Every structure is written in structure tokens, then in C-alpha cells.
Amino acid sequence: MSHVFKFGFGGEDIDIGEDPIEQQDGEHPTTELPIRPKGKEAAASPQAGLLKKYGLGETALSQLPSSISYNIIQVPTRKGEYIELGRREYFDIRAQWLAEQPMYTDASLAFPSATHDVVPEVYEGGLKTWEGSFDLACYLSTHLYYFLDFMLGCGTALPSLTLLYHLLSTPPEEDPPRRTFVFGDLNPAVIDLATLPNLVLTYASQRGLIPHNPGDLDIDPSLVSSFKHALEERNIDLQAVVGGWCSDYASLALWDTLPGTVLLLAAETIYSLSSTRAFTETVVDIMHRSKKRGDVAQALVAAKKVYFGVGGGVDEFLKELDERGGKGTLVWETGEKARGVTRCIVETKLKDRSFLQTEE
């Protein structure tokens, strides 16, 4: 049975300003698998349906609205400077969702309101940006990991946007290695209305196409074409996986990706006991499958130390991880002067696998 959670953040979206399908040419075919949810309640899970993977190429880009309202998020770099990322405004997402609601067959997606932020296994908060997402973006920006990036529960995808910004800031190589971003979310509407628009806004931000203050960006054919070209000349591939964590998630997530370095990113995904178990099983499964094909794999998980009233938190995650052959190390946490519940980032690996190396 699902329970509605309200976490008490003010405003329409979290304020992080104060805290540091058809296949077309060059696209991936849509791949679908029946979902077999994990856990004892699998038979009754609202996640039952199809797990789907597809490319975020021509077809997806053609469905973007003609204009996107955005605000600006500043993410610090290790040089003591900031990068500015455009992020789609929450009210703009809501307006498009209300207009296109009949398009989404998962009618269970109730748009966030004043009464709830999350409906477990139905809507996991992907249309908002959470504190842990910002924390992870800041950590990645100051460490610069290189990877096959897979963001579990991507939502607005701020951590992956940060990595994409840095990649787009580097000149294209003569023969660049393939770099893949895979964005996973329970709800297709989140990918369509938040993740993909934010990817385009990241490109526009990096190219200086949007000012330093909130505004509107026209999505015209020339912008989409230049965005695609920037990805192609750097051999960057964008993919999406839609559906709940299940026994087939890992195999589909890694399908059509090249062996190499796998970096799993997640923020605020361990807020309850049930979500922690399913998430941990999925993370460990992906790392095991990655190891079998010769990859180096790890995860970075941003979360609050404890989620009061719902049972989740870092200690429970570390316990579940240990029982499944994984190991976690705390690599960052808020200082003693920080307000509210302690937030942290856990670096996760298999017990017999070394951590990834960051750029020195």
C-alpha cells in the first residue's frame, strides 16, 4: 500500500540558492521488458507494467515545447568559481503537464501539490529538485568523474547536468571515446517535462545562450540542431530508462552501452525502508553485472542522515549494502553549522572492487 509523504519544503520547488517510440537514424530502438518488482509486495506493486529504454534523440527532442521558462542554479567548481545551469521552472513543468496529461498512460502520476511531495511507487518526486541533488552536483563539479553515467531516479538530473556541462566545455577530440548518460525515472512524464528540457538548457547555459537571470528560452530548430551536433562531435549518447526498480532493471540499463567505467548517481532515493531495499538491490545488481563484463563500477548516493518518520537514511542503506556484498564510505557531509538534518554523500562499491579514480 502506498503512503503519501510531505517533506515540508517551502514554495513550489526546493530553494537551494543558499546552500553550497520509433527508431530513427542514429537513435536507439525502444526496448521494453515486463517489470518484475523486487520485494515481498511484488505481486501487488503499482510498478507492474513495462520497463522501457530508449534514446533521447530526434524523436524525443521534436516533442519539446516551443519555449521553456527557466531559472538559474549556480554550482561551484574546484577552482573556486561557479558554473550556471538553466533549470526548467516548476510552474512551466506544471503547465505543460496539465495541457498534455492525456498523453501519459500512467494516470497514477498525480502532480505534486501542497499535500504531497512523494507517493511511493507511484510518483517519486522527480519534478522537483531536492537538496541531495544539489549536494551531489557540487561534489561532482569539484571532483570531475569520468564515466558511463547512470542516474537512478534522475528527476531534474542536476548532478548529471553538471557533468554534461563540463564535458561540453572541453574541445571535441579527434576520436572521442563514447560517453553515455542513462537517465532513469519511474515516470515518463519526468523524463519528458524535466530531464530532457534541462539537458537542452544545460547546453544553452554552456554556450552563453541564456542570460544570468531567469527567463524564457525559445526552442527552435537551429538550437536543437546545434545541441545535437555538440553531442555528436563529443560522442555523447543520451538514453532513458522508465519504470520501477526490478529484477530486470540492471540488464536493461546496461544494454547497448560499451564496457568501461560505470558511475551510478542517486539523490534522496533512500527516504524509506522499502525504497532503500529496492534501490540497494538495483545498485548492487548493476555493479555485479558491470563487473562481469569488465567494467569498473561505483555509485555516489546523496541523502539525509536520517528521514524522520519513514525509516530511511544512511545507516539503513549501509546495512542493506553490506548484506548484499557492497561497501559504502562517507565522502562528504554538511558541517556542524549547517541547518536541519545532516546531509551526506556515500561512495559505494562492491567489497572486492577498488574505487574509481577522480581527476587529479
C-alpha positions, 0 to 999 in steps of 0.5 A: 500500500502506498503512503503519501509523504510531505517533506515540508519544503517551502514554495513550489520547488526546493530553494537551494540558492543558499546552500553550497517510440520509433527508431530513427537514424542514429537513435536507439530502438525502444526496448521494453521488458515486463517489470518484475518488482523486487520485494515481498509486495511484488505481486501487488506493486503499482510498478507492474507494467513495462520497463522501457529504454530508449534514446533521447534523440530526434524523436524525443527532442521534436516533442519539446515545447516551443519555449521553456521558462527557466531559472538559474542554479549556480554550482561551484567548481574546484577552482573556486568559481561557479558554473550556471545551469538553466533549470526548467521552472516548476510552474512551466513543468506544471503547465505543460503537464496539465495541457498534455496529461492525456498523453501519459498512460500512467494516470497514477502520476498525480502532480505534486501539490501542497499535500504531497511531495512523494507517493511511493511507487507511484510518483517519486518526486522527480519534478522537483529538485531536492537538496541531495541533488544539489549536494551531489552536483557540487561534489561532482563539479569539484571532483570531475568523474569520468564515466558511463553515467547512470542516474537512478531516479534522475528527476531534474538530473542536476548532478548529471547536468553538471557533468554534461556541462563540463564535458561540453566545455572541453574541445571535441577530440579527434576520436572521442571515446563514447560517453553515455548518460542513462537517465532513469525515472519511474515516470515518463512524464519526468523524463519528458517535462524535466530531464530532457528540457534541462539537458537542452538548457544545460547546453544553452547555459554552456554556450552563453545562450541564456542570460544570468537571470531567469527567463524564457528560452525559445526552442527552435530548430537551429538550437536543437540542431546545434545541441545535437551536433555538440553531442555528436562531435563529443560522442555523447549518447543520451538514453532513458530508462522508465519504470520501477526498480526490478529484477530486470532493471540492471540488464536493461540499463546496461544494454547497448552501452560499451564496457568501461567505467560505470558511475551510478548517481542517486539523490534522496532515493533512500527516504524509506525502508522499502525504497532503500531495499529496492534501490540497494538491490538495483545498485548492487545488481548493476555493479555485479553485472558491470563487473562481469563484463569488465567494467569498473563500477561505483555509485555516489548516493546523496541523502539525509542522515536520517528521514524522520518518520519513514525509516530511511537514511544512511545507516539503513542503506549501509546495512542493506549494502553490506548484506548484499556484498557492497561497501559504502564510505562517507565522502562528504557531509554538511558541517556542524553549522549547517541547518536541519538534518545532516546531509551526506554523500556515500561512495559505494562499491562492491567489497572486492572492487577498488574505487574509481579514480577522480581527476587529479 
